Amino acid sequence: MINKHMRARDFLTEGFYNVEGDNYYAASIDDSRRPRFTLEHLNTLRKIRAFREYEKINRQDIITKVYAQPTEESGL
C-alpha cells in the first residue's frame, strides 16, 4: 500500500521500481521533445557568456585606442 509517508527506499525494496522499465530519459527517433539541460550544459553556457563579455570589454578598449584623436606628440 502506497501512502504519503513512504520513502524512496520503500519503493526500491518492495519492488515497485523497475530499472529496466525506466526509460524516461531515453530519446527515440520520432521524439520531438527538447533535451533537458544538465548542470554541465548550464556551466558551459555560463563560461561562454563570461568569455564573450570579456571579449566585448577588450574589443571596446582596442576600438577606443584605434579611433582616438591623435595627440600632438605623434607628429601627424
PQR file with spaces between the fields and no chain letter, atoms N, CA, C, O and H, PARSE charges and radii, in Angstrom:
ATOM       1  N    MET     1       0.827   -1.169    0.000 -0.4000 1.5000
ATOM       2  CA   MET     1       0.000    0.000    0.000 -0.0000 2.0000
ATOM       3  C    MET     1       0.879    1.242    0.000  0.5500 1.7000
ATOM       4  O    MET     1       1.819    1.340    0.788 -0.5500 1.4000
ATOM       5  N    ILE     2       0.574    2.197   -0.887 -0.4000 1.5000
ATOM       6  CA   ILE     2       1.354    3.423   -1.003 -0.0000 2.0000
ATOM       7  C    ILE     2       0.619    4.531   -0.275  0.5500 1.7000
ATOM       8  O    ILE     2      -0.556    4.795   -0.532 -0.5500 1.4000
ATOM       9  H    ILE     2      -0.190    2.118   -1.527  0.4000 1.0000
ATOM      10  N    ASN     3       1.322    5.166    0.624 -0.4000 1.5000
ATOM      11  CA   ASN     3       0.746    6.323    1.305 -0.0000 2.0000
ATOM      12  C    ASN     3       1.723    7.483    1.209  0.5500 1.7000
ATOM      13  O    ASN     3       2.811    7.330    0.655 -0.5500 1.4000
ATOM      14  H    ASN     3       2.277    4.953    0.832  0.4000 1.0000
ATOM      15  N    LYS     4       1.358    8.618    1.729 -0.4000 1.5000
ATOM      16  CA   LYS     4       2.192    9.802    1.576 -0.0000 2.0000
ATOM      17  C    LYS     4       3.440    9.777    2.443  0.5500 1.7000
ATOM      18  O    LYS     4       4.289   10.659    2.310 -0.5500 1.4000
ATOM      19  H    LYS     4       0.474    8.743    2.179  0.4000 1.0000
ATOM      20  N    HIS     5       3.577    8.812    3.314 -0.4000 1.5000
ATOM      21  CA   HIS     5       4.717    8.741    4.203 -0.0000 2.0000
ATOM      22  C    HIS     5       5.757    7.713    3.759  0.5500 1.7000
ATOM      23  O    HIS     5       6.742    7.489    4.462 -0.5500 1.4000
ATOM      24  H    HIS     5       2.888    8.095    3.423  0.4000 1.0000
ATOM      25  N    MET     6       5.550    7.093    2.614 -0.4000 1.5000
ATOM      26  CA   MET     6       6.532    6.117    2.134 -0.0000 2.0000
ATOM      27  C    MET     6       7.766    6.841    1.633  0.5500 1.7000
ATOM      28  O    MET     6       7.683    7.972    1.155 -0.5500 1.4000
ATOM      29  H    MET     6       4.750    7.275    2.043  0.4000 1.0000
ATOM      30  N    ARG     7       8.878    6.203    1.741 -0.4000 1.5000
ATOM      31  CA   ARG     7      10.134    6.780    1.298 -0.0000 2.0000
ATOM      32  C    ARG     7      10.600    6.059    0.041  0.5500 1.7000
ATOM      33  O    ARG     7      10.054    5.025   -0.343 -0.5500 1.4000
ATOM      34  H    ARG     7       8.945    5.283    2.129  0.4000 1.0000
ATOM      35  N    ALA     8      11.618    6.628   -0.588 -0.4000 1.5000
ATOM      36  CA   ALA     8      12.129    6.054   -1.834 -0.0000 2.0000
ATOM      37  C    ALA     8      12.671    4.648   -1.603  0.5500 1.7000
ATOM      38  O    ALA     8      12.514    3.771   -2.453 -0.5500 1.4000
ATOM      39  H    ALA     8      12.061    7.469   -0.275  0.4000 1.0000
ATOM      40  N    ARG     9      13.299    4.435   -0.469 -0.4000 1.5000
ATOM      41  CA   ARG     9      13.858    3.098   -0.229 -0.0000 2.0000
ATOM      42  C    ARG     9      12.750    2.049   -0.096  0.5500 1.7000
ATOM      43  O    ARG     9      12.972    0.873   -0.383 -0.5500 1.4000
ATOM      44  H    ARG     9      13.426    5.147    0.222  0.4000 1.0000
ATOM      45  N    ASP    10      11.556    2.475    0.339 -0.4000 1.5000
ATOM      46  CA   ASP    10      10.441    1.544    0.425 -0.0000 2.0000
ATOM      47  C    ASP    10      10.029    1.081   -0.974  0.5500 1.7000
ATOM      48  O    ASP    10       9.690   -0.086   -1.169 -0.5500 1.4000
ATOM      49  H    ASP    10      11.376    3.430    0.573  0.4000 1.0000
ATOM      50  N    PHE    11      10.059    1.986   -1.934 -0.4000 1.5000
ATOM      51  CA   PHE    11       9.739    1.614   -3.309 -0.0000 2.0000
ATOM      52  C    PHE    11      10.779    0.661   -3.878  0.5500 1.7000
ATOM      53  O    PHE    11      10.451   -0.308   -4.564 -0.5500 1.4000
ATOM      54  H    PHE    11      10.335    2.935   -1.775  0.4000 1.0000
ATOM      55  N    LEU    12      12.043    0.957   -3.580 -0.4000 1.5000
ATOM      56  CA   LEU    12      13.114    0.136   -4.134 -0.0000 2.0000
ATOM      57  C    LEU    12      13.149   -1.251   -3.506  0.5500 1.7000
ATOM      58  O    LEU    12      13.409   -2.235   -4.198 -0.5500 1.4000
ATOM      59  H    LEU    12      12.310    1.744   -3.023  0.4000 1.0000
ATOM      60  N    THR    13      12.891   -1.340   -2.213 -0.4000 1.5000
ATOM      61  CA   THR    13      12.975   -2.635   -1.548 -0.0000 2.0000
ATOM      62  C    THR    13      11.748   -3.494   -1.795  0.5500 1.7000
ATOM      63  O    THR    13      11.843   -4.721   -1.793 -0.5500 1.4000
ATOM      64  H    THR    13      12.680   -0.540   -1.651  0.4000 1.0000
ATOM      65  N    GLU    14      10.596   -2.868   -2.008 -0.4000 1.5000
ATOM      66  CA   GLU    14       9.383   -3.645   -2.208 -0.0000 2.0000
ATOM      67  C    GLU    14       9.149   -4.014   -3.665  0.5500 1.7000
ATOM      68  O    GLU    14       8.193   -4.723   -3.981 -0.5500 1.4000
ATOM      69  H    GLU    14      10.519   -1.871   -2.009  0.4000 1.0000
ATOM      70  N    GLY    15      10.012   -3.541   -4.551 -0.4000 1.5000
ATOM      71  CA   GLY    15       9.907   -3.945   -5.941 -0.0000 2.0000
ATOM      72  C    GLY    15       8.957   -3.131   -6.784  0.5500 1.7000
ATOM      73  O    GLY    15       8.554   -3.594   -7.852 -0.5500 1.4000
ATOM      74  H    GLY    15      10.788   -2.965   -4.295  0.4000 1.0000
ATOM      75  N    PHE    16       8.585   -1.958   -6.365 -0.4000 1.5000
ATOM      76  CA   PHE    16       7.713   -1.122   -7.180 -0.0000 2.0000
ATOM      77  C    PHE    16       8.467   -0.479   -8.338  0.5500 1.7000
ATOM      78  O    PHE    16       7.871   -0.176   -9.372 -0.5500 1.4000
ATOM      79  H    PHE    16       8.913   -1.583   -5.498  0.4000 1.0000
ATOM      80  N    TYR    17       9.744   -0.272   -8.179 -0.4000 1.5000
ATOM      81  CA   TYR    17      10.547    0.417   -9.191 -0.0000 2.0000
ATOM      82  C    TYR    17      11.278   -0.623  -10.040  0.5500 1.7000
ATOM      83  O    TYR    17      11.997   -1.477   -9.521 -0.5500 1.4000
ATOM      84  H    TYR    17      10.228   -0.518   -7.339  0.4000 1.0000
ATOM      85  N    ASN    18      11.082   -0.533  -11.324 -0.4000 1.5000
ATOM      86  CA   ASN    18      11.738   -1.440  -12.257 -0.0000 2.0000
ATOM      87  C    ASN    18      12.759   -0.645  -13.057  0.5500 1.7000
ATOM      88  O    ASN    18      12.387    0.220  -13.850 -0.5500 1.4000
ATOM      89  H    ASN    18      10.498    0.161  -11.746  0.4000 1.0000
ATOM      90  N    VAL    19      14.042   -0.929  -12.858 -0.4000 1.5000
ATOM      91  CA   VAL    19      15.106   -0.187  -13.512 -0.0000 2.0000
ATOM      92  C    VAL    19      15.051   -0.396  -15.027  0.5500 1.7000
ATOM      93  O    VAL    19      15.262    0.556  -15.778 -0.5500 1.4000
ATOM      94  H    VAL    19      14.344   -1.632  -12.214  0.4000 1.0000
ATOM      95  N    GLU    20      14.779   -1.592  -15.484 -0.4000 1.5000
ATOM      96  CA   GLU    20      14.741   -1.868  -16.915 -0.0000 2.0000
ATOM      97  C    GLU    20      13.581   -1.140  -17.592  0.5500 1.7000
ATOM      98  O    GLU    20      13.668   -0.799  -18.771 -0.5500 1.4000
ATOM      99  H    GLU    20      14.608   -2.366  -14.874  0.4000 1.0000
ATOM     100  N    GLY    21      12.521   -0.907  -16.869 -0.4000 1.5000
ATOM     101  CA   GLY    21      11.363   -0.241  -17.436 -0.0000 2.0000
ATOM     102  C    GLY    21      11.438    1.276  -17.384  0.5500 1.7000
ATOM     103  O    GLY    21      10.558    1.962  -17.905 -0.5500 1.4000
ATOM     104  H    GLY    21      12.451   -1.185  -15.911  0.4000 1.0000
ATOM     105  N    ASP    22      12.482    1.802  -16.760 -0.4000 1.5000
ATOM     106  CA   ASP    22      12.626    3.250  -16.629 -0.0000 2.0000
ATOM     107  C    ASP    22      13.356    3.791  -17.853  0.5500 1.7000
ATOM     108  O    ASP    22      14.583    3.739  -17.927 -0.5500 1.4000
ATOM     109  H    ASP    22      13.196    1.245  -16.337  0.4000 1.0000
ATOM     110  N    ASN    23      12.603    4.303  -18.795 -0.4000 1.5000
ATOM     111  CA   ASN    23      13.201    4.865  -19.994 -0.0000 2.0000
ATOM     112  C    ASN    23      12.716    6.302  -20.194  0.5500 1.7000
ATOM     113  O    ASN    23      12.468    6.732  -21.321 -0.5500 1.4000
ATOM     114  H    ASN    23      11.606    4.345  -18.735  0.4000 1.0000
ATOM     115  N    TYR    24      12.584    7.029  -19.101 -0.4000 1.5000
ATOM     116  CA   TYR    24      12.092    8.399  -19.153 -0.0000 2.0000
ATOM     117  C    TYR    24      13.042    9.305  -19.928  0.5500 1.7000
ATOM     118  O    TYR    24      12.599   10.154  -20.702 -0.5500 1.4000
ATOM     119  H    TYR    24      12.786    6.680  -18.186  0.4000 1.0000
ATOM     120  N    TYR    25      14.341    9.131  -19.724 -0.4000 1.5000
ATOM     121  CA   TYR    25      15.322    9.994  -20.369 -0.0000 2.0000
ATOM     122  C    TYR    25      15.774    9.459  -21.717  0.5500 1.7000
ATOM     123  O    TYR    25      16.533   10.134  -22.413 -0.5500 1.4000
ATOM     124  H    TYR    25      14.701    8.442  -19.095  0.4000 1.0000
ATOM     125  N    ALA    26      15.345    8.300  -22.100 -0.4000 1.5000
ATOM     126  CA   ALA    26      15.751    7.748  -23.384 -0.0000 2.0000
ATOM     127  C    ALA    26      14.981    8.437  -24.504  0.5500 1.7000
ATOM     128  O    ALA    26      13.754    8.533  -24.455 -0.5500 1.4000
ATOM     129  H    ALA    26      14.728    7.752  -21.535  0.4000 1.0000
ATOM     130  N    ALA    27      15.703    8.914  -25.508 -0.4000 1.5000
ATOM     131  CA   ALA    27      15.076    9.602  -26.629 -0.0000 2.0000
ATOM     132  C    ALA    27      14.942    8.637  -27.799  0.5500 1.7000
ATOM     133  O    ALA    27      15.854    7.867  -28.099 -0.5500 1.4000
ATOM     134  H    ALA    27      16.699    8.836  -25.547  0.4000 1.0000
ATOM     135  N    SER    28      13.805    8.692  -28.443 -0.4000 1.5000
ATOM     136  CA   SER    28      13.607    7.879  -29.634 -0.0000 2.0000
ATOM     137  C    SER    28      13.766    8.754  -30.870  0.5500 1.7000
ATOM     138  O    SER    28      13.892    9.973  -30.750 -0.5500 1.4000
ATOM     139  H    SER    28      13.063    9.317  -28.199  0.4000 1.0000
ATOM     140  N    ILE    29      13.762    8.156  -32.045 -0.4000 1.5000
ATOM     141  CA   ILE    29      13.975    8.891  -33.284 -0.0000 2.0000
ATOM     142  C    ILE    29      12.840    9.880  -33.549  0.5500 1.7000
ATOM     143  O    ILE    29      13.089   10.995  -34.007 -0.5500 1.4000
ATOM     144  H    ILE    29      13.659    7.166  -32.143  0.4000 1.0000
ATOM     145  N    ASP    30      11.613    9.487  -33.270 -0.4000 1.5000
ATOM     146  CA   ASP    30      10.482   10.361  -33.542 -0.0000 2.0000
ATOM     147  C    ASP    30      10.137   11.278  -32.372  0.5500 1.7000
ATOM     148  O    ASP    30       9.056   11.866  -32.349 -0.5500 1.4000
ATOM     149  H    ASP    30      11.411    8.581  -32.897  0.4000 1.0000
ATOM     150  N    ASP    31      11.025   11.406  -31.419 -0.4000 1.5000
ATOM     151  CA   ASP    31      10.789   12.238  -30.250 -0.0000 2.0000
ATOM     152  C    ASP    31      11.024   13.706  -30.600  0.5500 1.7000
ATOM     153  O    ASP    31      12.084   14.052  -31.120 -0.5500 1.4000
ATOM     154  H    ASP    31      11.903   10.928  -31.438  0.4000 1.0000
ATOM     155  N    SER    32      10.069   14.555  -30.328 -0.4000 1.5000
ATOM     156  CA   SER    32      10.187   15.969  -30.664 -0.0000 2.0000
ATOM     157  C    SER    32      10.453   16.833  -29.436  0.5500 1.7000
ATOM     158  O    SER    32      10.481   18.059  -29.541 -0.5500 1.4000
ATOM     159  H    SER    32       9.207   14.274  -29.906  0.4000 1.0000
ATOM     160  N    ARG    33      10.647   16.216  -28.282 -0.4000 1.5000
ATOM     161  CA   ARG    33      10.926   16.990  -27.071 -0.0000 2.0000
ATOM     162  C    ARG    33      12.326   17.567  -27.113  0.5500 1.7000
ATOM     163  O    ARG    33      13.238   16.987  -27.701 -0.5500 1.4000
ATOM     164  H    ARG    33      10.624   15.220  -28.196  0.4000 1.0000
ATOM     165  N    ARG    34      12.480   18.706  -26.487 -0.4000 1.5000
ATOM     166  CA   ARG    34      13.804   19.288  -26.375 -0.0000 2.0000
ATOM     167  C    ARG    34      14.588   18.520  -25.314  0.5500 1.7000
ATOM     168  O    ARG    34      14.014   18.082  -24.317 -0.5500 1.4000
ATOM     169  H    ARG    34      11.739   19.177  -26.009  0.4000 1.0000
ATOM     170  N    PRO    35      15.881   18.354  -25.519 -0.5600 1.5000
ATOM     171  CA   PRO    35      16.674   17.677  -24.493  0.2800 2.0000
ATOM     172  C    PRO    35      16.758   18.527  -23.232  0.5500 1.7000
ATOM     173  O    PRO    35      16.729   19.756  -23.302 -0.5500 1.4000
ATOM     174  N    ARG    36      16.860   17.884  -22.108 -0.4000 1.5000
ATOM     175  CA   ARG    36      16.939   18.597  -20.838 -0.0000 2.0000
ATOM     176  C    ARG    36      18.354   19.120  -20.631  0.5500 1.7000
ATOM     177  O    ARG    36      19.337   18.465  -20.977 -0.5500 1.4000
ATOM     178  H    ARG    36      16.883   16.886  -22.051  0.4000 1.0000
ATOM     179  N    PHE    37      18.431   20.317  -20.058 -0.4000 1.5000
ATOM     180  CA   PHE    37      19.723   20.879  -19.729 -0.0000 2.0000
ATOM     181  C    PHE    37      20.220   20.252  -18.434  0.5500 1.7000
ATOM     182  O    PHE    37      19.478   20.128  -17.460 -0.5500 1.4000
ATOM     183  H    PHE    37      17.632   20.849  -19.777  0.4000 1.0000
ATOM     184  N    THR    38      21.471   19.868  -18.444 -0.4000 1.5000
ATOM     185  CA   THR    38      22.093   19.361  -17.236 -0.0000 2.0000
ATOM     186  C    THR    38      22.929   20.479  -16.618  0.5500 1.7000
ATOM     187  O    THR    38      23.094   21.538  -17.223 -0.5500 1.4000
ATOM     188  H    THR    38      22.073   19.969  -19.236  0.4000 1.0000
ATOM     189  N    LEU    39      23.447   20.250  -15.436 -0.4000 1.5000
ATOM     190  CA   LEU    39      24.314   21.241  -14.813 -0.0000 2.0000
ATOM     191  C    LEU    39      25.578   21.462  -15.632  0.5500 1.7000
ATOM     192  O    LEU    39      26.126   22.564  -15.647 -0.5500 1.4000
ATOM     193  H    LEU    39      23.313   19.390  -14.944  0.4000 1.0000
ATOM     194  N    GLU    40      26.035   20.433  -16.302 -0.4000 1.5000
ATOM     195  CA   GLU    40      27.212   20.567  -17.170 -0.0000 2.0000
ATOM     196  C    GLU    40      26.917   21.514  -18.328  0.5500 1.7000
ATOM     197  O    GLU    40      27.745   22.361  -18.664 -0.5500 1.4000
ATOM     198  H    GLU    40      25.589   19.537  -16.290  0.4000 1.0000
ATOM     199  N    HIS    41      25.728   21.375  -18.946 -0.4000 1.5000
ATOM     200  CA   HIS    41      25.344   22.275  -20.021 -0.0000 2.0000
ATOM     201  C    HIS    41      25.254   23.719  -19.520  0.5500 1.7000
ATOM     202  O    HIS    41      25.754   24.639  -20.168 -0.5500 1.4000
ATOM     203  H    HIS    41      25.055   20.687  -18.673  0.4000 1.0000
ATOM     204  N    LEU    42      24.625   23.906  -18.381 -0.4000 1.5000
ATOM     205  CA   LEU    42      24.462   25.252  -17.836 -0.0000 2.0000
ATOM     206  C    LEU    42      25.805   25.877  -17.471  0.5500 1.7000
ATOM     207  O    LEU    42      25.996   27.079  -17.660 -0.5500 1.4000
ATOM     208  H    LEU    42      24.220   23.159  -17.855  0.4000 1.0000
ATOM     209  N    ASN    43      26.730   25.088  -16.955 -0.4000 1.5000
ATOM     210  CA   ASN    43      28.055   25.583  -16.617 -0.0000 2.0000
ATOM     211  C    ASN    43      28.808   25.993  -17.876  0.5500 1.7000
ATOM     212  O    ASN    43      29.500   27.011  -17.878 -0.5500 1.4000
ATOM     213  H    ASN    43      26.575   24.112  -16.802  0.4000 1.0000
ATOM     214  N    THR    44      28.680   25.210  -18.950 -0.4000 1.5000
ATOM     215  CA   THR    44      29.324   25.552  -20.215 -0.0000 2.0000
ATOM     216  C    THR    44      28.756   26.859  -20.766  0.5500 1.7000
ATOM     217  O    THR    44      29.508   27.709  -21.241 -0.5500 1.4000
ATOM     218  H    THR    44      28.118   24.383  -18.948  0.4000 1.0000
ATOM     219  N    LEU    45      27.447   27.022  -20.705 -0.4000 1.5000
ATOM     220  CA   LEU    45      26.822   28.256  -21.170 -0.0000 2.0000
ATOM     221  C    LEU    45      27.280   29.460  -20.351  0.5500 1.7000
ATOM     222  O    LEU    45      27.485   30.544  -20.896 -0.5500 1.4000
ATOM     223  H    LEU    45      26.836   26.331  -20.319  0.4000 1.0000
ATOM     224  N    ARG    46      27.440   29.268  -19.051 -0.4000 1.5000
ATOM     225  CA   ARG    46      27.915   30.353  -18.198 -0.0000 2.0000
ATOM     226  C    ARG    46      29.333   30.761  -18.574  0.5500 1.7000
ATOM     227  O    ARG    46      29.643   31.951  -18.620 -0.5500 1.4000
ATOM     228  H    ARG    46      27.274   28.387  -18.609  0.4000 1.0000
ATOM     229  N    LYS    47      30.196   29.783  -18.843 -0.4000 1.5000
ATOM     230  CA   LYS    47      31.574   30.081  -19.232 -0.0000 2.0000
ATOM     231  C    LYS    47      31.616   30.802  -20.572  0.5500 1.7000
ATOM     232  O    LYS    47      32.404   31.731  -20.748 -0.5500 1.4000
ATOM     233  H    LYS    47      29.944   28.817  -18.805  0.4000 1.0000
ATOM     234  N    ILE    48      30.786   30.389  -21.513 -0.4000 1.5000
ATOM     235  CA   ILE    48      30.736   31.045  -22.821 -0.0000 2.0000
ATOM     236  C    ILE    48      30.286   32.493  -22.660  0.5500 1.7000
ATOM     237  O    ILE    48      30.859   33.394  -23.271 -0.5500 1.4000
ATOM     238  H    ILE    48      30.146   29.634  -21.370  0.4000 1.0000
ATOM     239  N    ARG    49      29.260   32.718  -21.838 -0.4000 1.5000
ATOM     240  CA   ARG    49      28.760   34.075  -21.615 -0.0000 2.0000
ATOM     241  C    ARG    49      29.837   34.948  -20.983  0.5500 1.7000
ATOM     242  O    ARG    49      29.998   36.105  -21.372 -0.5500 1.4000
ATOM     243  H    ARG    49      28.794   31.985  -21.342  0.4000 1.0000
ATOM     244  N    ALA    50      30.572   34.414  -20.019 -0.4000 1.5000
ATOM     245  CA   ALA    50      31.634   35.183  -19.364 -0.0000 2.0000
ATOM     246  C    ALA    50      32.750   35.499  -20.341  0.5500 1.7000
ATOM     247  O    ALA    50      33.296   36.602  -20.317 -0.5500 1.4000
ATOM     248  H    ALA    50      30.442   33.474  -19.703  0.4000 1.0000
ATOM     249  N    PHE    51      33.103   34.549  -21.205 -0.4000 1.5000
ATOM     250  CA   PHE    51      34.165   34.773  -22.183 -0.0000 2.0000
ATOM     251  C    PHE    51      33.744   35.822  -23.200  0.5500 1.7000
ATOM     252  O    PHE    51      34.558   36.663  -23.585 -0.5500 1.4000
ATOM     253  H    PHE    51      32.660   33.652  -21.225  0.4000 1.0000
ATOM     254  N    ARG    52      32.497   35.794  -23.644 -0.4000 1.5000
ATOM     255  CA   ARG    52      32.016   36.790  -24.602 -0.0000 2.0000
ATOM     256  C    ARG    52      31.998   38.176  -23.978  0.5500 1.7000
ATOM     257  O    ARG    52      32.292   39.163  -24.652 -0.5500 1.4000
ATOM     258  H    ARG    52      31.836   35.111  -23.332  0.4000 1.0000
ATOM     259  N    GLU    53      31.660   38.260  -22.715 -0.4000 1.5000
ATOM     260  CA   GLU    53      31.688   39.555  -22.019 -0.0000 2.0000
ATOM     261  C    GLU    53      33.121   40.074  -21.923  0.5500 1.7000
ATOM     262  O    GLU    53      33.363   41.268  -22.101 -0.5500 1.4000
ATOM     263  H    GLU    53      31.421   37.458  -22.167  0.4000 1.0000
ATOM     264  N    TYR    54      34.068   39.181  -21.644 -0.4000 1.5000
ATOM     265  CA   TYR    54      35.485   39.547  -21.591 -0.0000 2.0000
ATOM     266  C    TYR    54      35.957   40.047  -22.949  0.5500 1.7000
ATOM     267  O    TYR    54      36.656   41.058  -23.022 -0.5500 1.4000
ATOM     268  H    TYR    54      33.871   38.211  -21.501  0.4000 1.0000
ATOM     269  N    GLU    55      35.586   39.353  -24.032 -0.4000 1.5000
ATOM     270  CA   GLU    55      35.962   39.776  -25.384 -0.0000 2.0000
ATOM     271  C    GLU    55      35.346   41.136  -25.718  0.5500 1.7000
ATOM     272  O    GLU    55      35.995   41.973  -26.345 -0.5500 1.4000
ATOM     273  H    GLU    55      35.018   38.532  -23.972  0.4000 1.0000
ATOM     274  N    LYS    56      34.127   41.354  -25.312 -0.4000 1.5000
ATOM     275  CA   LYS    56      33.445   42.613  -25.588 -0.0000 2.0000
ATOM     276  C    LYS    56      34.173   43.781  -24.931  0.5500 1.7000
ATOM     277  O    LYS    56      34.340   44.835  -25.543 -0.5500 1.4000
ATOM     278  H    LYS    56      33.600   40.674  -24.802  0.4000 1.0000
ATOM     279  N    ILE    57      34.604   43.595  -23.693 -0.4000 1.5000
ATOM     280  CA   ILE    57      35.335   44.652  -22.983 -0.0000 2.0000
ATOM     281  C    ILE    57      36.666   44.921  -23.670  0.5500 1.7000
ATOM     282  O    ILE    57      37.037   46.079  -23.863 -0.5500 1.4000
ATOM     283  H    ILE    57      34.468   42.738  -23.195  0.4000 1.0000
ATOM     284  N    ASN    58      37.387   43.873  -24.039 -0.4000 1.5000
ATOM     285  CA   ASN    58      38.678   44.045  -24.720 -0.0000 2.0000
ATOM     286  C    ASN    58      38.502   44.693  -26.077  0.5500 1.7000
ATOM     287  O    ASN    58      39.314   45.534  -26.463 -0.5500 1.4000
ATOM     288  H    ASN    58      37.086   42.933  -23.882  0.4000 1.0000
ATOM     289  N    ARG    59      37.465   44.326  -26.811 -0.4000 1.5000
ATOM     290  CA   ARG    59      37.219   44.890  -28.129 -0.0000 2.0000
ATOM     291  C    ARG    59      36.915   46.386  -28.001  0.5500 1.7000
ATOM     292  O    ARG    59      37.367   47.182  -28.824 -0.5500 1.4000
ATOM     293  H    ARG    59      36.806   43.642  -26.497  0.4000 1.0000
ATOM     294  N    GLN    60      36.161   46.767  -26.984 -0.4000 1.5000
ATOM     295  CA   GLN    60      35.857   48.189  -26.782 -0.0000 2.0000
ATOM     296  C    GLN    60      37.120   48.980  -26.458  0.5500 1.7000
ATOM     297  O    GLN    60      37.263   50.113  -26.917 -0.5500 1.4000
ATOM     298  H    GLN    60      35.794   46.121  -26.315  0.4000 1.0000
ATOM     299  N    ASP    61      38.035   48.414  -25.681 -0.4000 1.5000
ATOM     300  CA   ASP    61      39.295   49.086  -25.365 -0.0000 2.0000
ATOM     301  C    ASP    61      40.127   49.287  -26.617  0.5500 1.7000
ATOM     302  O    ASP    61      40.693   50.362  -26.818 -0.5500 1.4000
ATOM     303  H    ASP    61      37.918   47.493  -25.308  0.4000 1.0000
ATOM     304  N    ILE    62      40.209   48.277  -27.454 -0.4000 1.5000
ATOM     305  CA   ILE    62      41.004   48.366  -28.676 -0.0000 2.0000
ATOM     306  C    ILE    62      40.396   49.384  -29.645  0.5500 1.7000
ATOM     307  O    ILE    62      41.123   50.160  -30.264 -0.5500 1.4000
ATOM     308  H    ILE    62      39.750   47.404  -27.290  0.4000 1.0000
ATOM     309  N    ILE    63      39.084   49.381  -29.775 -0.4000 1.5000
ATOM     310  CA   ILE    63      38.418   50.309  -30.685 -0.0000 2.0000
ATOM     311  C    ILE    63      38.615   51.747  -30.232  0.5500 1.7000
ATOM     312  O    ILE    63      38.829   52.633  -31.060 -0.5500 1.4000
ATOM     313  H    ILE    63      38.494   48.750  -29.271  0.4000 1.0000
ATOM     314  N    THR    64      38.545   51.989  -28.929 -0.4000 1.5000
ATOM     315  CA   THR    64      38.762   53.363  -28.452 -0.0000 2.0000
ATOM     316  C    THR    64      40.202   53.807  -28.685  0.5500 1.7000
ATOM     317  O    THR    64      40.435   54.989  -28.936 -0.5500 1.4000
ATOM     318  H    THR    64      38.370   51.269  -28.257  0.4000 1.0000
ATOM     319  N    LYS    65      41.170   52.906  -28.611 -0.4000 1.5000
ATOM     320  CA   LYS    65      42.568   53.262  -28.877 -0.0000 2.0000
ATOM     321  C    LYS    65      42.800   53.501  -30.369  0.5500 1.7000
ATOM     322  O    LYS    65      43.529   54.420  -30.740 -0.5500 1.4000
ATOM     323  H    LYS    65      40.980   51.945  -28.407  0.4000 1.0000
ATOM     324  N    VAL    66      42.198   52.697  -31.213 -0.4000 1.5000
ATOM     325  CA   VAL    66      42.407   52.819  -32.651 -0.0000 2.0000
ATOM     326  C    VAL    66      41.775   54.099  -33.189  0.5500 1.7000
ATOM     327  O    VAL    66      42.390   54.796  -33.996 -0.5500 1.4000
ATOM     328  H    VAL    66      41.605   51.950  -30.912  0.4000 1.0000
ATOM     329  N    TYR    67      40.580   54.409  -32.762 -0.4000 1.5000
ATOM     330  CA   TYR    67      39.853   55.540  -33.303 -0.0000 2.0000
ATOM     331  C    TYR    67      39.916   56.790  -32.428  0.5500 1.7000
ATOM     332  O    TYR    67      39.109   57.704  -32.599 -0.5500 1.4000
ATOM     333  H    TYR    67      40.081   53.842  -32.107  0.4000 1.0000
ATOM     334  N    ALA    68      40.852   56.837  -31.508 -0.4000 1.5000
ATOM     335  CA   ALA    68      41.009   58.004  -30.649 -0.0000 2.0000
ATOM     336  C    ALA    68      41.636   59.142  -31.439  0.5500 1.7000
ATOM     337  O    ALA    68      42.304   58.915  -32.447 -0.5500 1.4000
ATOM     338  H    ALA    68      41.507   56.094  -31.369  0.4000 1.0000
ATOM     339  N    GLN    69      41.420   60.351  -30.982 -0.4000 1.5000
ATOM     340  CA   GLN    69      42.019   61.523  -31.625 -0.0000 2.0000
ATOM     341  C    GLN    69      43.537   61.468  -31.440  0.5500 1.7000
ATOM     342  O    GLN    69      44.012   61.200  -30.337 -0.5500 1.4000
ATOM     343  H    GLN    69      40.877   60.536  -30.163  0.4000 1.0000
ATOM     344  N    PRO    70      44.291   61.714  -32.489 -0.5600 1.5000
ATOM     345  CA   PRO    70      45.762   61.669  -32.349  0.2800 2.0000
ATOM     346  C    PRO    70      46.252   62.806  -31.449  0.5500 1.7000
ATOM     347  O    PRO    70      45.693   63.903  -31.439 -0.5500 1.4000
ATOM     348  N    THR    71      47.283   62.517  -30.715 -0.4000 1.5000
ATOM     349  CA   THR    71      47.866   63.544  -29.849 -0.0000 2.0000
ATOM     350  C    THR    71      48.846   64.366  -30.661  0.5500 1.7000
ATOM     351  O    THR    71      49.259   63.956  -31.745 -0.5500 1.4000
ATOM     352  H    THR    71      47.737   61.626  -30.723  0.4000 1.0000
ATOM     353  N    GLU    72      49.218   65.524  -30.143 -0.4000 1.5000
ATOM     354  CA   GLU    72      50.156   66.392  -30.853 -0.0000 2.0000
ATOM     355  C    GLU    72      51.565   65.807  -30.848  0.5500 1.7000
ATOM     356  O    GLU    72      52.373   66.158  -31.708 -0.5500 1.4000
ATOM     357  H    GLU    72      48.882   65.858  -29.262  0.4000 1.0000
ATOM     358  N    GLU    73      51.873   64.938  -29.917 -0.4000 1.5000
ATOM     359  CA   GLU    73      53.198   64.337  -29.830 -0.0000 2.0000
ATOM     360  C    GLU    73      53.420   63.284  -30.909  0.5500 1.7000
ATOM     361  O    GLU    73      54.564   62.926  -31.190 -0.5500 1.4000
ATOM     362  H    GLU    73      51.217   64.653  -29.219  0.4000 1.0000
ATOM     363  N    SER    74      52.355   62.784  -31.513 -0.4000 1.5000
ATOM     364  CA   SER    74      52.517   61.718  -32.502 -0.0000 2.0000
ATOM     365  C    SER    74      53.132   62.203  -33.795  0.5500 1.7000
ATOM     366  O    SER    74      53.619   61.382  -34.571 -0.5500 1.4000
ATOM     367  H    SER    74      51.426   63.075  -31.285  0.4000 1.0000
ATOM     368  N    GLY    75      53.135   63.510  -34.067 -0.4000 1.5000
ATOM     369  CA   GLY    75      53.788   64.049  -35.244 -0.0000 2.0000
ATOM     370  C    GLY    75      52.943   64.033  -36.493  0.5500 1.7000
ATOM     371  O    GLY    75      53.461   64.262  -37.586 -0.5500 1.4000
ATOM     372  H    GLY    75      52.739   64.177  -33.436  0.4000 1.0000
ATOM     373  N    LEU    76      51.672   63.771  -36.367 -0.4000 1.5000
ATOM     374  CA   LEU    76      50.810   63.775  -37.553 -0.0000 2.0000
ATOM     375  C    LEU    76      50.227   65.096  -37.739  0.5500 1.7000
ATOM     376  O    LEU    76      49.469   65.309  -38.685 -0.5500 1.4000
ATOM     377  H    LEU    76      51.251   63.584  -35.479  0.4000 1.0000
